[in-house]
Amino acid sequence: RDLHSFPTRRSSDLVEVLSDTQGVDFSNWLQRWHWETMRTWDPLIPDEVNAPINKAGQVLIRFKILPNGRLMDGSMTLEGSSGDTALDRAAWGALQGSNYPPLPREFHGPYLELRALFMYNMEPGVR
């Protein structure tokens, strides 16, 4: 099924690049990051997010990706909890369990630092 068909139920569309990109265009890499994260996240999402409960929340995680596409050990930080351990754990697991592509060759930094917002039954900008 198409994971993009659930924008109001769950979304990780909001990813912010915190590193200096050195002028490198990361748009294709970020599209692949998004697809891989959604693919990994979907089976981890708790049933309570679905009807009839429709549990809502958002999780904010900051992390670093190495040039080879792997998460830097110890780089993940929970910057904003949903207040629900199961929702937080699913978002955390989506990042830890994903197999990201290498960063663009033109990028020569030690890592790319990102902040991702995972939302369950929420629209961007709504708290």
C-alpha positions, 0 to 999 in steps of 0.5 A: 500500500502507498504510505503517502496515502496517510498524510493525516493519520501519520506523517514524517514529511517534516524533516529539517536539515541542521547541518551546513549542506556545503551547497549540495542539493539533498532533495533526492536523498531526502526523498529517499530518506522519507520513503525508507523511513515511512516504509520502516515506520509503518509496521511499528506504529501501534494499533491505537493510532487507528480507529476507533481510538485514533491516538494522536501525538507528535515526536521530534527526534534529532540525529546524524547520518554518516556519509555511508548512510548509517546513523551515527552511534549515539547521535539520536536525541528525543527532542520532543516526546508525544507523551506516549512511550509506544508512539515515541518508540515507533518513531525512534525505531523507524530511524534505527531500523531504516537502511538509508542510502549514502549521502551525495558524493559531493558532500564532504562533511563528517555527517548530516544532522537532521531533525524529524517530526513524526505525527500521528493523527495530527496536521503540521503546525497543530499542537 
